[in-house]
Amino acid sequence: MVISAGLKTGEKIIVSDLRPAVEGMLLRVENDVATLERLKAQVLAKGELK
């Protein structure tokens, strides 16, 4: 998946596998610091972080 535009305030990206995902089910939000740091490093390497 490629995200080609920025996220709006409050929008989130789900990076874990949801099994089974059922419409309307509640999710527990957990910040994945390792994934966030890896994504930041990739963006910074490409010079695309604004």
C-alpha positions in Angstrom: 0.0 0.0 0.0 1.2 3.5 -0.8 -0.1 6.6 0.9 0.5 9.4 -1.6 -1.1 12.2 0.4 -1.1 13.3 4.0 -3.6 12.3 6.6 -6.0 14.7 8.2 -6.0 15.3 12.0 -7.5 12.3 13.7 -7.2 9.9 10.8 -5.3 6.6 11.5 -3.8 3.9 9.5 -4.3 0.3 10.6 -1.1 -1.6 10.1 -1.9 -4.9 11.9 -3.8 -7.8 10.6 -7.5 -7.7 11.7 -8.8 -11.2 11.9 -11.7 -11.5 11.9 -12.8 -7.9 11.2 -16.5 -7.5 11.6 -18.4 -4.4 10.6 -19.1 -2.3 13.6 -16.7 -4.0 16.0 -14.8 -1.9 18.4 -11.0 -1.7 18.0 -8.4 -1.0 20.7 -6.0 1.6 19.5 -2.3 0.8 20.2 0.5 3.0 19.0 3.1 0.9 17.2 6.2 3.0 17.9 8.6 0.7 16.0 6.5 0.9 12.8 6.0 4.6 13.2 9.8 5.2 13.5 10.5 2.9 10.5 7.9 4.8 8.4 9.4 8.2 9.4 12.9 7.0 8.5 11.7 5.9 5.0 9.9 9.2 4.4 12.9 11.2 5.6 15.2 9.2 3.3 13.1 10.2 0.4 12.8 13.9 1.5 9.0 13.8 1.5 8.3 14.7 5.1 6.8 18.2 5.4 
